[in-house]
Amino acid sequence: MGTEVEPDPASQAASQLRLLAQHFTQYPVTGRTGTRRATAATPGTPLNLTVVDHIRASVAEVEQHTRAAAPEAGPLPAEAAAVYEWCRSHTAHADETVRRRRDTLIYRQQLEHAIRLGDTTVVRRHRCPGCGTVGLHWRQAMQRAVCRNQRCRAADGGVSAWTLAHLAHEHIEAQEVRVRRAT
């Protein structure tokens, strides 16, 4: 029984972003969307515009972080998915705070991409920041991961709910603790 090696968040985020770009922007959306609307008088858009907006926003966020840390960074790569490696290469020698923010940003986007692809189970492997139990569940309506432990409650008495940004921060922090303990 060996130790499980966690996949690189940047390559996983890039892979998921590539999948989003290939599938959701090249193929028309079919089937029910869950919302009622009038029948269109003109043909629909041959791609999912919300996914295009998500990809653009993700790339812009990574670019903004990278350029703030390394203003001399060259042009963005032609392929959106390559932006994570571009970011890593230009912030590799930045101070620890910048690198931690970069890693948290990339990991959060990895979670977002997976959820956009329909894989909401990515939040289940995270421990609840409130009580430490495993088994968070994604609630699309809330845009948060909620704890299923009945004893874990928010200050107002409602369910404990966590943003993807919070989960990403906790994950990166736990990784840093593991690395420090290993050395």
C-alpha positions in Angstrom: 0.0 0.0 0.0 1.9 3.1 -1.3 1.2 6.7 -0.7 -1.3 8.3 -3.1 0.2 11.0 -5.2 -2.2 13.9 -5.8 -2.3 15.1 -9.4 -0.9 18.5 -10.2 -3.7 21.1 -9.8 -2.4 23.2 -12.7 -2.3 20.3 -15.2 -5.7 19.1 -14.0 -7.2 22.6 -14.3 -5.7 23.0 -17.7 -7.1 19.6 -18.8 -10.5 20.5 -17.5 -10.4 23.9 -19.1 -9.4 22.3 -22.4 -12.3 19.9 -22.1 -14.7 22.8 -21.4 -13.4 24.6 -24.5 -13.6 21.6 -26.7 -16.9 20.2 -25.8 -19.1 23.1 -24.7 -17.9 25.6 -27.2 -17.8 23.3 -30.3 -21.1 21.5 -29.8 -24.5 23.0 -29.5 -26.4 22.7 -26.2 -29.1 20.1 -26.5 -31.7 18.8 -24.1 -33.6 20.5 -21.4 -31.9 23.3 -19.5 -34.2 23.3 -16.6 -35.7 26.7 -17.4 -38.8 27.5 -19.3 -38.7 29.9 -22.2 -40.5 30.8 -25.4 -39.6 29.0 -28.6 -36.9 30.8 -30.5 -37.7 32.4 -33.8 -34.1 32.1 -34.9 -31.7 29.2 -34.6 -29.7 29.0 -31.3 -26.1 29.8 -30.8 -23.9 26.9 -31.9 -22.0 27.1 -28.6 -22.6 27.6 -24.9 -22.0 31.3 -24.2 -21.9 30.9 -20.5 -19.0 28.4 -20.8 -17.2 30.8 -23.1 -17.7 33.6 -20.5 -16.4 31.2 -17.8 -13.3 30.4 -19.8 -12.6 34.1 -20.5 -13.1 35.1 -16.9 -10.8 32.3 -15.7 -8.0 33.2 -18.1 -8.4 36.9 -17.2 -8.2 36.2 -13.5 -5.0 34.1 -14.0 -3.6 36.8 -16.2 -4.4 39.6 -13.7 -2.7 37.6 -10.9 0.4 36.9 -13.0 0.8 40.4 -14.3 0.5 41.9 -10.8 3.4 39.6 -9.6 5.4 39.7 -12.9 4.6 42.8 -15.0 7.2 41.7 -17.5 5.4 38.5 -18.3 5.0 38.0 -22.1 1.9 37.6 -24.1 -0.8 35.1 -23.1 -0.5 31.7 -24.7 -2.8 31.1 -27.7 -4.5 28.1 -26.0 -6.6 29.1 -22.9 -5.6 25.9 -21.1 -1.9 26.8 -21.3 -2.4 29.9 -19.1 -1.8 27.9 -15.9 1.7 26.8 -17.0 2.4 30.4 -18.2 1.4 31.7 -14.8 3.5 29.2 -13.0 6.6 29.9 -15.1 6.3 33.7 -14.5 5.6 33.4 -10.8 8.0 30.6 -10.0 10.5 33.0 -8.3 7.9 35.3 -6.7 7.6 35.5 -2.9 5.8 32.9 -0.9 2.6 34.8 -0.6 2.3 35.3 -4.3 2.9 31.6 -5.0 0.4 30.6 -2.3 -2.3 32.9 -3.9 -1.4 31.4 -7.3 -1.8 27.9 -6.1 -5.1 28.7 -4.3 -6.4 30.4 -7.5 -5.5 27.5 -9.7 -6.9 24.9 -7.3 -10.2 26.9 -7.0 -10.5 27.1 -10.7 -9.8 23.4 -11.0 -12.8 22.8 -8.7 -14.9 25.3 -10.7 -14.1 23.6 -14.0 -14.9 20.2 -12.6 -18.3 21.4 -11.4 -19.0 23.1 -14.7 -18.2 19.7 -16.3 -20.8 18.1 -14.1 -18.5 16.5 -11.5 -19.7 17.8 -8.2 -18.0 15.0 -6.3 -14.8 17.0 -6.3 -16.0 18.7 -3.1 -16.6 15.4 -1.3 -13.0 14.6 -0.7 -12.5 17.8 1.3 -12.9 17.9 5.0 -15.4 20.3 6.4 -13.5 23.4 7.7 -16.0 23.6 10.5 -16.1 20.1 12.0 -13.4 18.2 10.1 -15.7 15.4 8.8 -15.4 14.2 5.2 -18.4 14.3 2.9 -19.2 17.8 1.8 -21.9 18.1 -0.9 -22.2 20.7 -3.6 -25.4 22.8 -3.6 -25.7 24.5 -7.0 -28.4 26.9 -5.8 -26.2 28.2 -3.0 -22.9 27.9 -5.1 -21.4 26.4 -1.9 -20.3 23.1 -0.5 -22.4 22.1 2.5 -21.6 19.9 5.4 -23.9 16.9 5.9 -23.0 16.5 9.6 -26.2 17.5 11.5 -24.1 18.8 14.4 -22.1 21.1 12.2 -24.0 24.4 12.1 -23.2 28.0 11.0 -23.4 30.7 13.6 -27.0 31.5 12.6 -28.1 27.9 13.1 -28.2 27.0 9.4 -26.1 24.5 7.6 -22.4 25.0 7.4 -21.6 26.1 3.8 -18.3 26.8 2.3 -17.2 28.6 -0.9 -14.8 27.0 -3.3 -12.3 29.7 -2.5 -12.4 28.7 1.1 -12.0 25.0 0.3 -9.1 25.9 -2.0 -7.4 28.0 0.7 -7.8 25.1 3.2 -6.4 22.6 0.7 -3.3 24.6 -0.2 -2.6 25.4 3.5 -2.9 21.6 4.4 -0.5 20.8 1.5 2.0 23.3 2.8 1.8 21.8 6.3 2.3 18.3 4.9 5.4 19.5 3.0 6.8 21.2 6.1 6.3 18.0 8.2 7.9 15.9 5.6 11.1 17.9 5.6 
